Amino acid sequence: MFYSGALYDTCPVDNLWALTEKRFQGRIYMPNPLRSYSTYTLCASFWDEAESLKEAYQSYTGAQSDPSDETDYPKLFWERLSQNCVFTNSSDEVAEALKNGDADLGFMVSSKLRLKSLGYEVEPVYRLEPFCGCQTSYGLMLSAHAKNIHAAKLFIRFLLGEREGDGEGLTPFLTPGTWSVREDVPDGNPVPLEELDLILPKRSEITKRRAYMDELWNRLLKERNP
């Protein structure tokens, strides 16, 4: 999650449930989760973190629920959040809205932090109850029986910056908002990845949840635009 540095000196919320308040109606931008895989991953992962989301709700509202409470807190959150969101086609549109002050808060891929060097006043949220985002990792596979196995190994070695980590292949991944797998090479971020309040997605679970998420979001979008 990001906030607009053009409007705020610090993040205006400290609990995710604050995003459901009426004061943020039309002021939160998010890529459509049916079009953006990273946003879908975040949304679908909440069902694996339902207990933490419940605790954050109780902390935010001061309400206490019975241990037998059957409330679907992830669903409740997204139903309320969808009423405040402006859904976009990409993170670029979110960044523009934050830069121009059209949005207070927004969800976008963390690599958009590099836009700060171009004058974009987009500020990352590193700590938030219970989460500020989710971790999305990217990797390369070396498939079995590859015809050019040595060339593939050299390509992976190149992208990891060669032996010492100072090769050109790693350079694009050493920018703000992109955390490197190499612990021996500074990655350009002021806050280490392990200090962020992030969900670690369960790939198998969010994949099985796809049909449910599609139905939920299509319903929510129709309710917004009958």
mmCIF file of the C-alpha atoms, coordinates in Angstrom:
data_MODEL
# 
_entry.id   MODEL 
# 
loop_
_atom_site.group_PDB 
_atom_site.id 
_atom_site.type_symbol 
_atom_site.label_atom_id 
_atom_site.label_alt_id 
_atom_site.label_comp_id 
_atom_site.label_asym_id 
_atom_site.label_entity_id 
_atom_site.label_seq_id 
_atom_site.pdbx_PDB_ins_code 
_atom_site.Cartn_x 
_atom_site.Cartn_y 
_atom_site.Cartn_z 
_atom_site.occupancy 
_atom_site.B_iso_or_equiv 
_atom_site.pdbx_formal_charge 
_atom_site.auth_seq_id 
_atom_site.auth_comp_id 
_atom_site.auth_asym_id 
_atom_site.auth_atom_id 
_atom_site.pdbx_PDB_model_num 
ATOM 1   C CA . MET A 1 1   ? 0.000   0.000   0.000   1.00 0.00 ? 1   MET A CA 1 
ATOM 2   C CA . PHE A 1 2   ? 1.093   3.575   -0.756  1.00 0.00 ? 2   PHE A CA 1 
ATOM 3   C CA . TYR A 1 3   ? -0.133  6.993   0.276   1.00 0.00 ? 3   TYR A CA 1 
ATOM 4   C CA . SER A 1 4   ? 0.072   10.362  -1.445  1.00 0.00 ? 4   SER A CA 1 
ATOM 5   C CA . GLY A 1 5   ? 3.067   12.383  -0.286  1.00 0.00 ? 5   GLY A CA 1 
ATOM 6   C CA . ALA A 1 6   ? 1.443   15.375  -1.961  1.00 0.00 ? 6   ALA A CA 1 
ATOM 7   C CA . LEU A 1 7   ? -1.347  15.230  0.631   1.00 0.00 ? 7   LEU A CA 1 
ATOM 8   C CA . TYR A 1 8   ? 0.178   13.687  3.740   1.00 0.00 ? 8   TYR A CA 1 
ATOM 9   C CA . ASP A 1 9   ? 3.440   13.868  5.639   1.00 0.00 ? 9   ASP A CA 1 
ATOM 10  C CA . THR A 1 10  ? 2.800   10.442  7.151   1.00 0.00 ? 10  THR A CA 1 
ATOM 11  C CA . CYS A 1 11  ? 0.420   7.606   6.397   1.00 0.00 ? 11  CYS A CA 1 
ATOM 12  C CA . PRO A 1 12  ? -3.116  8.671   7.417   1.00 0.00 ? 12  PRO A CA 1 
ATOM 13  C CA . VAL A 1 13  ? -4.051  5.190   8.693   1.00 0.00 ? 13  VAL A CA 1 
ATOM 14  C CA . ASP A 1 14  ? -2.481  2.589   10.952  1.00 0.00 ? 14  ASP A CA 1 
ATOM 15  C CA . ASN A 1 15  ? -5.092  -0.148  10.572  1.00 0.00 ? 15  ASN A CA 1 
ATOM 16  C CA . LEU A 1 16  ? -6.298  -1.652  7.301   1.00 0.00 ? 16  LEU A CA 1 
ATOM 17  C CA . TRP A 1 17  ? -9.936  -1.408  8.395   1.00 0.00 ? 17  TRP A CA 1 
ATOM 18  C CA . ALA A 1 18  ? -9.658  2.394   8.307   1.00 0.00 ? 18  ALA A CA 1 
ATOM 19  C CA . LEU A 1 19  ? -9.821  2.095   4.518   1.00 0.00 ? 19  LEU A CA 1 
ATOM 20  C CA . THR A 1 20  ? -13.499 1.163   4.836   1.00 0.00 ? 20  THR A CA 1 
ATOM 21  C CA . GLU A 1 21  ? -14.409 4.547   6.323   1.00 0.00 ? 21  GLU A CA 1 
ATOM 22  C CA . LYS A 1 22  ? -16.692 6.847   4.334   1.00 0.00 ? 22  LYS A CA 1 
ATOM 23  C CA . ARG A 1 23  ? -14.052 9.597   4.343   1.00 0.00 ? 23  ARG A CA 1 
ATOM 24  C CA . PHE A 1 24  ? -12.032 7.543   1.859   1.00 0.00 ? 24  PHE A CA 1 
ATOM 25  C CA . GLN A 1 25  ? -14.870 6.985   -0.600  1.00 0.00 ? 25  GLN A CA 1 
ATOM 26  C CA . GLY A 1 26  ? -13.447 7.485   -4.085  1.00 0.00 ? 26  GLY A CA 1 
ATOM 27  C CA . ARG A 1 27  ? -10.023 8.214   -2.588  1.00 0.00 ? 27  ARG A CA 1 
ATOM 28  C CA . ILE A 1 28  ? -8.480  4.723   -2.756  1.00 0.00 ? 28  ILE A CA 1 
ATOM 29  C CA . TYR A 1 29  ? -7.135  3.459   -6.064  1.00 0.00 ? 29  TYR A CA 1 
ATOM 30  C CA . MET A 1 30  ? -6.470  -0.193  -6.845  1.00 0.00 ? 30  MET A CA 1 
ATOM 31  C CA . PRO A 1 31  ? -5.808  -2.211  -10.017 1.00 0.00 ? 31  PRO A CA 1 
ATOM 32  C CA . ASN A 1 32  ? -8.781  -4.427  -10.808 1.00 0.00 ? 32  ASN A CA 1 
ATOM 33  C CA . PRO A 1 33  ? -8.012  -7.787  -9.137  1.00 0.00 ? 33  PRO A CA 1 
ATOM 34  C CA . LEU A 1 34  ? -9.568  -9.584  -12.105 1.00 0.00 ? 34  LEU A CA 1 
ATOM 35  C CA . ARG A 1 35  ? -6.931  -8.035  -14.377 1.00 0.00 ? 35  ARG A CA 1 
ATOM 36  C CA . SER A 1 36  ? -3.902  -7.687  -12.109 1.00 0.00 ? 36  SER A CA 1 
ATOM 37  C CA . TYR A 1 37  ? -2.292  -10.880 -10.806 1.00 0.00 ? 37  TYR A CA 1 
ATOM 38  C CA . SER A 1 38  ? -0.425  -9.079  -8.019  1.00 0.00 ? 38  SER A CA 1 
ATOM 39  C CA . THR A 1 39  ? -3.648  -7.480  -6.771  1.00 0.00 ? 39  THR A CA 1 
ATOM 40  C CA . TYR A 1 40  ? -5.497  -10.778 -7.069  1.00 0.00 ? 40  TYR A CA 1 
ATOM 41  C CA . THR A 1 41  ? -2.771  -12.433 -4.993  1.00 0.00 ? 41  THR A CA 1 
ATOM 42  C CA . LEU A 1 42  ? -3.236  -9.847  -2.243  1.00 0.00 ? 42  LEU A CA 1 
ATOM 43  C CA . CYS A 1 43  ? -7.025  -10.095 -2.235  1.00 0.00 ? 43  CYS A CA 1 
ATOM 44  C CA . ALA A 1 44  ? -7.178  -13.889 -2.347  1.00 0.00 ? 44  ALA A CA 1 
ATOM 45  C CA . SER A 1 45  ? -4.560  -14.263 0.395   1.00 0.00 ? 45  SER A CA 1 
ATOM 46  C CA . PHE A 1 46  ? -6.752  -12.579 2.998   1.00 0.00 ? 46  PHE A CA 1 
ATOM 47  C CA . TRP A 1 47  ? -8.802  -15.751 3.434   1.00 0.00 ? 47  TRP A CA 1 
ATOM 48  C CA . ASP A 1 48  ? -5.646  -17.485 4.661   1.00 0.00 ? 48  ASP A CA 1 
ATOM 49  C CA . GLU A 1 49  ? -5.145  -14.708 7.225   1.00 0.00 ? 49  GLU A CA 1 
ATOM 50  C CA . ALA A 1 50  ? -8.732  -14.439 8.474   1.00 0.00 ? 50  ALA A CA 1 
ATOM 51  C CA . GLU A 1 51  ? -7.819  -14.631 12.152  1.00 0.00 ? 51  GLU A CA 1 
ATOM 52  C CA . SER A 1 52  ? -5.370  -11.734 11.948  1.00 0.00 ? 52  SER A CA 1 
ATOM 53  C CA . LEU A 1 53  ? -7.913  -9.696  10.024  1.00 0.00 ? 53  LEU A CA 1 
ATOM 54  C CA . LYS A 1 54  ? -10.502 -10.453 12.710  1.00 0.00 ? 54  LYS A CA 1 
ATOM 55  C CA . GLU A 1 55  ? -8.098  -9.322  15.441  1.00 0.00 ? 55  GLU A CA 1 
ATOM 56  C CA . ALA A 1 56  ? -7.359  -6.114  13.518  1.00 0.00 ? 56  ALA A CA 1 
ATOM 57  C CA . TYR A 1 57  ? -11.112 -5.456  13.210  1.00 0.00 ? 57  TYR A CA 1 
ATOM 58  C CA . GLN A 1 58  ? -11.576 -5.877  16.941  1.00 0.00 ? 58  GLN A CA 1 
ATOM 59  C CA . SER A 1 59  ? -8.585  -3.626  17.609  1.00 0.00 ? 59  SER A CA 1 
ATOM 60  C CA . TYR A 1 60  ? -9.905  -0.960  15.262  1.00 0.00 ? 60  TYR A CA 1 
ATOM 61  C CA . THR A 1 61  ? -13.535 -0.972  16.396  1.00 0.00 ? 61  THR A CA 1 
ATOM 62  C CA . GLY A 1 62  ? -13.024 -1.916  20.029  1.00 0.00 ? 62  GLY A CA 1 
ATOM 63  C CA . ALA A 1 63  ? -15.603 -4.641  19.515  1.00 0.00 ? 63  ALA A CA 1 
ATOM 64  C CA . GLN A 1 64  ? -15.230 -8.103  20.955  1.00 0.00 ? 64  GLN A CA 1 
ATOM 65  C CA . SER A 1 65  ? -16.822 -11.106 19.302  1.00 0.00 ? 65  SER A CA 1 
ATOM 66  C CA . ASP A 1 66  ? -17.843 -14.435 20.714  1.00 0.00 ? 66  ASP A CA 1 
ATOM 67  C CA . PRO A 1 67  ? -15.310 -17.255 20.154  1.00 0.00 ? 67  PRO A CA 1 
ATOM 68  C CA . SER A 1 68  ? -17.958 -18.969 18.008  1.00 0.00 ? 68  SER A CA 1 
ATOM 69  C CA . ASP A 1 69  ? -18.216 -15.902 15.742  1.00 0.00 ? 69  ASP A CA 1 
ATOM 70  C CA . GLU A 1 70  ? -18.810 -17.097 12.162  1.00 0.00 ? 70  GLU A CA 1 
ATOM 71  C CA . THR A 1 71  ? -18.238 -13.740 10.443  1.00 0.00 ? 71  THR A CA 1 
ATOM 72  C CA . ASP A 1 72  ? -16.262 -13.993 7.214   1.00 0.00 ? 72  ASP A CA 1 
ATOM 73  C CA . TYR A 1 73  ? -13.946 -11.062 7.965   1.00 0.00 ? 73  TYR A CA 1 
ATOM 74  C CA . PRO A 1 74  ? -12.043 -11.136 4.649   1.00 0.00 ? 74  PRO A CA 1 
ATOM 75  C CA . LYS A 1 75  ? -15.314 -11.008 2.731   1.00 0.00 ? 75  LYS A CA 1 
ATOM 76  C CA . LEU A 1 76  ? -16.669 -8.261  4.996   1.00 0.00 ? 76  LEU A CA 1 
ATOM 77  C CA . PHE A 1 77  ? -13.527 -6.204  4.467   1.00 0.00 ? 77  PHE A CA 1 
ATOM 78  C CA . TRP A 1 78  ? -13.527 -6.443  0.675   1.00 0.00 ? 78  TRP A CA 1 
ATOM 79  C CA . GLU A 1 79  ? -17.258 -5.773  0.467   1.00 0.00 ? 79  GLU A CA 1 
ATOM 80  C CA . ARG A 1 80  ? -16.754 -2.523  2.365   1.00 0.00 ? 80  ARG A CA 1 
ATOM 81  C CA . LEU A 1 81  ? -13.501 -1.584  0.669   1.00 0.00 ? 81  LEU A CA 1 
ATOM 82  C CA . SER A 1 82  ? -14.974 -2.023  -2.817  1.00 0.00 ? 82  SER A CA 1 
ATOM 83  C CA . GLN A 1 83  ? -17.415 0.791   -2.062  1.00 0.00 ? 83  GLN A CA 1 
ATOM 84  C CA . ASN A 1 84  ? -14.498 3.193   -1.549  1.00 0.00 ? 84  ASN A CA 1 
ATOM 85  C CA . CYS A 1 85  ? -12.219 2.037   -4.356  1.00 0.00 ? 85  CYS A CA 1 
ATOM 86  C CA . VAL A 1 86  ? -11.599 3.404   -7.817  1.00 0.00 ? 86  VAL A CA 1 
ATOM 87  C CA . PHE A 1 87  ? -10.505 0.381   -9.841  1.00 0.00 ? 87  PHE A CA 1 
ATOM 88  C CA . THR A 1 88  ? -7.862  0.920   -12.503 1.00 0.00 ? 88  THR A CA 1 
ATOM 89  C CA . ASN A 1 89  ? -6.294  -1.128  -15.271 1.00 0.00 ? 89  ASN A CA 1 
ATOM 90  C CA . SER A 1 90  ? -2.752  -0.902  -13.917 1.00 0.00 ? 90  SER A CA 1 
ATOM 91  C CA . SER A 1 91  ? -0.432  0.320   -11.169 1.00 0.00 ? 91  SER A CA 1 
ATOM 92  C CA . ASP A 1 92  ? 0.617   3.205   -13.433 1.00 0.00 ? 92  ASP A CA 1 
ATOM 93  C CA . GLU A 1 93  ? -2.839  4.749   -13.061 1.00 0.00 ? 93  GLU A CA 1 
ATOM 94  C CA . VAL A 1 94  ? -2.621  4.352   -9.294  1.00 0.00 ? 94  VAL A CA 1 
ATOM 95  C CA . ALA A 1 95  ? 0.754   6.117   -9.256  1.00 0.00 ? 95  ALA A CA 1 
ATOM 96  C CA . GLU A 1 96  ? -0.624  9.018   -11.311 1.00 0.00 ? 96  GLU A CA 1 
ATOM 97  C CA . ALA A 1 97  ? -3.588  9.418   -8.957  1.00 0.00 ? 97  ALA A CA 1 
ATOM 98  C CA . LEU A 1 98  ? -1.319  9.491   -5.906  1.00 0.00 ? 98  LEU A CA 1 
ATOM 99  C CA . LYS A 1 99  ? 1.048   11.930  -7.587  1.00 0.00 ? 99  LYS A CA 1 
ATOM 100 C CA . ASN A 1 100 ? -1.759  14.298  -8.573  1.00 0.00 ? 100 ASN A CA 1 
ATOM 101 C CA . GLY A 1 101 ? -3.488  14.117  -5.192  1.00 0.00 ? 101 GLY A CA 1 
ATOM 102 C CA . ASP A 1 102 ? -6.560  12.464  -6.714  1.00 0.00 ? 102 ASP A CA 1 
ATOM 103 C CA . ALA A 1 103 ? -6.067  9.543   -4.340  1.00 0.00 ? 103 ALA A CA 1 
ATOM 104 C CA . ASP A 1 104 ? -5.198  9.426   -0.665  1.00 0.00 ? 104 ASP A CA 1 
ATOM 105 C CA . LEU A 1 105 ? -4.151  5.795   -0.719  1.00 0.00 ? 105 LEU A CA 1 
ATOM 106 C CA . GLY A 1 106 ? -3.503  3.158   -3.317  1.00 0.00 ? 106 GLY A CA 1 
ATOM 107 C CA . PHE A 1 107 ? -2.376  -0.388  -3.940  1.00 0.00 ? 107 PHE A CA 1 
ATOM 108 C CA . MET A 1 108 ? 0.265   -1.016  -6.586  1.00 0.00 ? 108 MET A CA 1 
ATOM 109 C CA . VAL A 1 109 ? 3.369   -3.076  -7.231  1.00 0.00 ? 109 VAL A CA 1 
ATOM 110 C CA . SER A 1 110 ? 6.249   -2.005  -5.017  1.00 0.00 ? 110 SER A CA 1 
ATOM 111 C CA . SER A 1 111 ? 8.595   -1.418  -7.960  1.00 0.00 ? 111 SER A CA 1 
ATOM 112 C CA . LYS A 1 112 ? 6.677   1.819   -8.608  1.00 0.00 ? 112 LYS A CA 1 
ATOM 113 C CA . LEU A 1 113 ? 8.802   3.284   -5.814  1.00 0.00 ? 113 LEU A CA 1 
ATOM 114 C CA . ARG A 1 114 ? 11.360  4.057   -8.535  1.00 0.00 ? 114 ARG A CA 1 
ATOM 115 C CA . LEU A 1 115 ? 8.991   6.765   -9.757  1.00 0.00 ? 115 LEU A CA 1 
ATOM 116 C CA . LYS A 1 116 ? 10.022  8.871   -6.759  1.00 0.00 ? 116 LYS A CA 1 
ATOM 117 C CA . SER A 1 117 ? 13.251  9.627   -8.627  1.00 0.00 ? 117 SER A CA 1 
ATOM 118 C CA . LEU A 1 118 ? 11.064  11.221  -11.322 1.00 0.00 ? 118 LEU A CA 1 
ATOM 119 C CA . GLY A 1 119 ? 9.277   13.464  -8.853  1.00 0.00 ? 119 GLY A CA 1 
ATOM 120 C CA . TYR A 1 120 ? 6.292   11.270  -8.013  1.00 0.00 ? 120 TYR A CA 1 
ATOM 121 C CA . GLU A 1 121 ? 5.214   11.830  -4.415  1.00 0.00 ? 121 GLU A CA 1 
ATOM 122 C CA . VAL A 1 122 ? 4.272   8.214   -3.736  1.00 0.00 ? 122 VAL A CA 1 
ATOM 123 C CA . GLU A 1 123 ? 5.144   6.979   -0.269  1.00 0.00 ? 123 GLU A CA 1 
ATOM 124 C CA . PRO A 1 124 ? 5.228   3.307   0.730   1.00 0.00 ? 124 PRO A CA 1 
ATOM 125 C CA . VAL A 1 125 ? 3.484   1.904   3.773   1.00 0.00 ? 125 VAL A CA 1 
ATOM 126 C CA . TYR A 1 126 ? 5.854   -0.539  5.437   1.00 0.00 ? 126 TYR A CA 1 
ATOM 127 C CA . ARG A 1 127 ? 4.016   -1.148  8.717   1.00 0.00 ? 127 ARG A CA 1 
ATOM 128 C CA . LEU A 1 128 ? 0.258   -1.550  9.075   1.00 0.00 ? 128 LEU A CA 1 
ATOM 129 C CA . GLU A 1 129 ? -2.104  -3.620  11.207  1.00 0.00 ? 129 GLU A CA 1 
ATOM 130 C CA . PRO A 1 130 ? -2.455  -6.386  10.146  1.00 0.00 ? 130 PRO A CA 1 
ATOM 131 C CA . PHE A 1 131 ? -0.804  -6.143  6.684   1.00 0.00 ? 131 PHE A CA 1 
ATOM 132 C CA . CYS A 1 132 ? 0.439   -3.514  4.251   1.00 0.00 ? 132 CYS A CA 1 
ATOM 133 C CA . GLY A 1 133 ? 0.606   -5.870  1.277   1.00 0.00 ? 133 GLY A CA 1 
ATOM 134 C CA . CYS A 1 134 ? 1.839   -9.244  0.165   1.00 0.00 ? 134 CYS A CA 1 
ATOM 135 C CA . GLN A 1 135 ? 5.168   -10.603 -0.977  1.00 0.00 ? 135 GLN A CA 1 
ATOM 136 C CA . THR A 1 136 ? 5.323   -11.654 -4.610  1.00 0.00 ? 136 THR A CA 1 
ATOM 137 C CA . SER A 1 137 ? 8.470   -13.467 -5.616  1.00 0.00 ? 137 SER A CA 1 
ATOM 138 C CA . TYR A 1 138 ? 9.809   -13.999 -9.088  1.00 0.00 ? 138 TYR A CA 1 
ATOM 139 C CA . GLY A 1 139 ? 12.115  -16.799 -10.132 1.00 0.00 ? 139 GLY A CA 1 
ATOM 140 C CA . LEU A 1 140 ? 13.668  -18.624 -13.033 1.00 0.00 ? 140 LEU A CA 1 
ATOM 141 C CA . MET A 1 141 ? 13.292  -22.315 -13.721 1.00 0.00 ? 141 MET A CA 1 
ATOM 142 C CA . LEU A 1 142 ? 15.873  -24.553 -15.307 1.00 0.00 ? 142 LEU A CA 1 
ATOM 143 C CA . SER A 1 143 ? 13.747  -27.290 -16.815 1.00 0.00 ? 143 SER A CA 1 
ATOM 144 C CA . ALA A 1 144 ? 14.867  -30.888 -16.954 1.00 0.00 ? 144 ALA A CA 1 
ATOM 145 C CA . HIS A 1 145 ? 16.451  -32.102 -20.200 1.00 0.00 ? 145 HIS A CA 1 
ATOM 146 C CA . ALA A 1 146 ? 17.031  -28.540 -21.431 1.00 0.00 ? 146 ALA A CA 1 
ATOM 147 C CA . LYS A 1 147 ? 18.836  -28.534 -24.776 1.00 0.00 ? 147 LYS A CA 1 
ATOM 148 C CA . ASN A 1 148 ? 21.173  -25.709 -23.765 1.00 0.00 ? 148 ASN A CA 1 
ATOM 149 C CA . ILE A 1 149 ? 21.597  -26.355 -20.072 1.00 0.00 ? 149 ILE A CA 1 
ATOM 150 C CA . HIS A 1 150 ? 24.929  -24.533 -19.790 1.00 0.00 ? 150 HIS A CA 1 
ATOM 151 C CA . ALA A 1 151 ? 23.576  -21.437 -21.533 1.00 0.00 ? 151 ALA A CA 1 
ATOM 152 C CA . ALA A 1 152 ? 20.609  -21.471 -19.125 1.00 0.00 ? 152 ALA A CA 1 
ATOM 153 C CA . LYS A 1 153 ? 22.948  -21.676 -16.143 1.00 0.00 ? 153 LYS A CA 1 
ATOM 154 C CA . LEU A 1 154 ? 24.981  -18.768 -17.487 1.00 0.00 ? 154 LEU A CA 1 
ATOM 155 C CA . PHE A 1 155 ? 21.817  -16.707 -17.938 1.00 0.00 ? 155 PHE A CA 1 
ATOM 156 C CA . ILE A 1 156 ? 20.759  -17.346 -14.326 1.00 0.00 ? 156 ILE A CA 1 
ATOM 157 C CA . ARG A 1 157 ? 24.275  -16.513 -13.171 1.00 0.00 ? 157 ARG A CA 1 
ATOM 158 C CA . PHE A 1 158 ? 24.099  -13.276 -15.191 1.00 0.00 ? 158 PHE A CA 1 
ATOM 159 C CA . LEU A 1 159 ? 20.789  -12.233 -13.610 1.00 0.00 ? 159 LEU A CA 1 
ATOM 160 C CA . LEU A 1 160 ? 22.212  -12.904 -10.147 1.00 0.00 ? 160 LEU A CA 1 
ATOM 161 C CA . GLY A 1 161 ? 25.078  -10.507 -10.805 1.00 0.00 ? 161 GLY A CA 1 
ATOM 162 C CA . GLU A 1 162 ? 27.815  -13.095 -11.364 1.00 0.00 ? 162 GLU A CA 1 
ATOM 163 C CA . ARG A 1 163 ? 29.904  -14.438 -8.491  1.00 0.00 ? 163 ARG A CA 1 
ATOM 164 C CA . GLU A 1 164 ? 30.476  -11.156 -6.636  1.00 0.00 ? 164 GLU A CA 1 
ATOM 165 C CA . GLY A 1 165 ? 27.041  -9.645  -7.302  1.00 0.00 ? 165 GLY A CA 1 
ATOM 166 C CA . ASP A 1 166 ? 28.418  -6.679  -9.239  1.00 0.00 ? 166 ASP A CA 1 
ATOM 167 C CA . GLY A 1 167 ? 27.383  -7.875  -12.699 1.00 0.00 ? 167 GLY A CA 1 
ATOM 168 C CA . GLU A 1 168 ? 25.033  -5.835  -14.883 1.00 0.00 ? 168 GLU A CA 1 
ATOM 169 C CA . GLY A 1 169 ? 22.300  -8.468  -14.876 1.00 0.00 ? 169 GLY A CA 1 
ATOM 170 C CA . LEU A 1 170 ? 21.408  -7.770  -11.247 1.00 0.00 ? 170 LEU A CA 1 
ATOM 171 C CA . THR A 1 171 ? 21.428  -3.980  -11.557 1.00 0.00 ? 171 THR A CA 1 
ATOM 172 C CA . PRO A 1 172 ? 17.724  -3.605  -12.580 1.00 0.00 ? 172 PRO A CA 1 
ATOM 173 C CA . PHE A 1 173 ? 16.730  -5.496  -9.427  1.00 0.00 ? 173 PHE A CA 1 
ATOM 174 C CA . LEU A 1 174 ? 18.686  -3.269  -7.047  1.00 0.00 ? 174 LEU A CA 1 
ATOM 175 C CA . THR A 1 175 ? 16.156  -0.434  -7.108  1.00 0.00 ? 175 THR A CA 1 
ATOM 176 C CA . PRO A 1 176 ? 13.741  0.828   -4.427  1.00 0.00 ? 176 PRO A CA 1 
ATOM 177 C CA . GLY A 1 177 ? 10.732  -1.450  -4.175  1.00 0.00 ? 177 GLY A CA 1 
ATOM 178 C CA . THR A 1 178 ? 12.587  -4.501  -5.417  1.00 0.00 ? 178 THR A CA 1 
ATOM 179 C CA . TRP A 1 179 ? 14.203  -6.693  -2.767  1.00 0.00 ? 179 TRP A CA 1 
ATOM 180 C CA . SER A 1 180 ? 17.071  -8.847  -3.960  1.00 0.00 ? 180 SER A CA 1 
ATOM 181 C CA . VAL A 1 181 ? 17.497  -12.509 -3.133  1.00 0.00 ? 181 VAL A CA 1 
ATOM 182 C CA . ARG A 1 182 ? 21.202  -11.817 -2.494  1.00 0.00 ? 182 ARG A CA 1 
ATOM 183 C CA . GLU A 1 183 ? 21.842  -10.805 1.094   1.00 0.00 ? 183 GLU A CA 1 
ATOM 184 C CA . ASP A 1 184 ? 25.430  -9.839  0.307   1.00 0.00 ? 184 ASP A CA 1 
ATOM 185 C CA . VAL A 1 185 ? 24.440  -7.049  -2.096  1.00 0.00 ? 185 VAL A CA 1 
ATOM 186 C CA . PRO A 1 186 ? 22.572  -3.858  -0.984  1.00 0.00 ? 186 PRO A CA 1 
ATOM 187 C CA . ASP A 1 187 ? 19.275  -3.667  -2.866  1.00 0.00 ? 187 ASP A CA 1 
ATOM 188 C CA . GLY A 1 188 ? 18.506  0.051   -2.530  1.00 0.00 ? 188 GLY A CA 1 
ATOM 189 C CA . ASN A 1 189 ? 15.717  -0.216  0.048   1.00 0.00 ? 189 ASN A CA 1 
ATOM 190 C CA . PRO A 1 190 ? 15.826  1.590   3.417   1.00 0.00 ? 190 PRO A CA 1 
ATOM 191 C CA . VAL A 1 191 ? 13.763  -1.143  5.104   1.00 0.00 ? 191 VAL A CA 1 
ATOM 192 C CA . PRO A 1 192 ? 14.665  -4.855  4.896   1.00 0.00 ? 192 PRO A CA 1 
ATOM 193 C CA . LEU A 1 193 ? 11.982  -7.158  3.540   1.00 0.00 ? 193 LEU A CA 1 
ATOM 194 C CA . GLU A 1 194 ? 11.697  -9.053  6.820   1.00 0.00 ? 194 GLU A CA 1 
ATOM 195 C CA . GLU A 1 195 ? 10.676  -5.858  8.639   1.00 0.00 ? 195 GLU A CA 1 
ATOM 196 C CA . LEU A 1 196 ? 7.631   -5.236  6.437   1.00 0.00 ? 196 LEU A CA 1 
ATOM 197 C CA . ASP A 1 197 ? 4.121   -6.293  7.478   1.00 0.00 ? 197 ASP A CA 1 
ATOM 198 C CA . LEU A 1 198 ? 3.537   -8.582  4.527   1.00 0.00 ? 198 LEU A CA 1 
ATOM 199 C CA . ILE A 1 199 ? 1.453   -11.641 3.774   1.00 0.00 ? 199 ILE A CA 1 
ATOM 200 C CA . LEU A 1 200 ? 3.374   -14.564 2.344   1.00 0.00 ? 200 LEU A CA 1 
ATOM 201 C CA . PRO A 1 201 ? 0.875   -15.979 -0.175  1.00 0.00 ? 201 PRO A CA 1 
ATOM 202 C CA . LYS A 1 202 ? -0.017  -19.660 -0.234  1.00 0.00 ? 202 LYS A CA 1 
ATOM 203 C CA . ARG A 1 203 ? 0.046   -20.299 -3.965  1.00 0.00 ? 203 ARG A CA 1 
ATOM 204 C CA . SER A 1 204 ? -1.968  -23.502 -3.918  1.00 0.00 ? 204 SER A CA 1 
ATOM 205 C CA . GLU A 1 205 ? -4.730  -21.901 -1.839  1.00 0.00 ? 205 GLU A CA 1 
ATOM 206 C CA . ILE A 1 206 ? -5.128  -18.734 -3.897  1.00 0.00 ? 206 ILE A CA 1 
ATOM 207 C CA . THR A 1 207 ? -5.212  -20.824 -7.067  1.00 0.00 ? 207 THR A CA 1 
ATOM 208 C CA . LYS A 1 208 ? -8.057  -22.969 -5.715  1.00 0.00 ? 208 LYS A CA 1 
ATOM 209 C CA . ARG A 1 209 ? -9.859  -19.795 -4.659  1.00 0.00 ? 209 ARG A CA 1 
ATOM 210 C CA . ARG A 1 210 ? -9.937  -18.267 -8.158  1.00 0.00 ? 210 ARG A CA 1 
ATOM 211 C CA . ALA A 1 211 ? -13.529 -19.138 -9.079  1.00 0.00 ? 211 ALA A CA 1 
ATOM 212 C CA . TYR A 1 212 ? -14.804 -17.831 -5.733  1.00 0.00 ? 212 TYR A CA 1 
ATOM 213 C CA . MET A 1 213 ? -12.844 -14.589 -6.104  1.00 0.00 ? 213 MET A CA 1 
ATOM 214 C CA . ASP A 1 214 ? -14.075 -14.048 -9.654  1.00 0.00 ? 214 ASP A CA 1 
ATOM 215 C CA . GLU A 1 215 ? -17.684 -14.467 -8.542  1.00 0.00 ? 215 GLU A CA 1 
ATOM 216 C CA . LEU A 1 216 ? -17.226 -12.207 -5.520  1.00 0.00 ? 216 LEU A CA 1 
ATOM 217 C CA . TRP A 1 217 ? -15.562 -9.367  -7.393  1.00 0.00 ? 217 TRP A CA 1 
ATOM 218 C CA . ASN A 1 218 ? -17.959 -9.488  -10.320 1.00 0.00 ? 218 ASN A CA 1 
ATOM 219 C CA . ARG A 1 219 ? -20.825 -9.237  -7.831  1.00 0.00 ? 219 ARG A CA 1 
ATOM 220 C CA . LEU A 1 220 ? -19.196 -6.343  -5.981  1.00 0.00 ? 220 LEU A CA 1 
ATOM 221 C CA . LEU A 1 221 ? -18.552 -4.467  -9.214  1.00 0.00 ? 221 LEU A CA 1 
ATOM 222 C CA . LYS A 1 222 ? -22.162 -4.955  -10.322 1.00 0.00 ? 222 LYS A CA 1 
ATOM 223 C CA . GLU A 1 223 ? -23.414 -3.636  -6.981  1.00 0.00 ? 223 GLU A CA 1 
ATOM 224 C CA . ARG A 1 224 ? -21.295 -0.532  -7.508  1.00 0.00 ? 224 ARG A CA 1 
ATOM 225 C CA . ASN A 1 225 ? -22.568 -0.042  -11.050 1.00 0.00 ? 225 ASN A CA 1 
ATOM 226 C CA . PRO A 1 226 ? -26.086 -1.538  -11.301 1.00 0.00 ? 226 PRO A CA 1 
# 
